[in-house]
Amino acid sequence: DGGITQSPKYLFRKEGQNVTLSCEQNLNHDAMYWYRQDPGQGLRLIYYSQIVNDFQKGDIAEGYSVSREKKESFPLTVTSAQKNPTAFYLCASSMTPPGGPDGELFFGEGSRLTVL
Amino acid sequence: AQSVTQLDSQVPVFEEAPVELRCNYSSSVSVYLFWYVQYPNQGLQLLLKYLSGSTLVKGINGFEAEFNKSQTSFHLRKPSVHISDTAEYFCAVSDRNTDKLIFGTGTRLQVFP
């Protein structure tokens, strides 16, 4: 079945460690996104990519990094510079950017990161 | 800049009762509108979307929403809820001028037996 796979589902990290969250899609979508979800704050955009080898910062990019070497993959690294990394992270993809009629987002099941 | 307001953070309701989840956005110029649902510890999935045409949009699981341009609203409704509708619901607006999708802060629907 086509969809988005995020791994791991749960992750624990010590302060000062970097961690990489995986996101793979087989929907043949050009655009991919990373969101952070905290209780009562909705979804906040971290990074997005509309094409391979190109990505842009979202609203809360500080302390995060991404790469887009393949169309199917958009991993997110949470670095030690991120002050408050404990959160639920969601990866999404869309056929076109959100401004178009095919901009509907398809989401993975999320990765919950806890910093100890 | 475009913004989305979901007026109720939580909505408790009894099973088989009707429900309305409210969503307002800041500008009706060149937007597409969406409602997404999130079940516990899962990602979001699309309930319904308004692109153009009829202002009443029907979605999955018996939900519908009405686009009201003059009031810049896109409220979600269901005439009779089930226990399984317990989830968090997000309204989202895509700004066609900026290519950005803006999410509201979510409404937690809790259905009681």
Interface residues (C-beta under 8 A of the other chain):
Chain A: I4 Q6 G40 Q41 G42 L43 L45 L90 A92 P97 P98 G99 G100 P101 G103 E104 L105 F106 F107 G108 E109 G110 R112
Chain B: S9 Y32 F34 Y36 N41 Q42 G43 L44 Q45 L46 K49 L51 F90 S94 D95 R96 N97 T98 D99 K100 L101 F103 G104 T105 G106
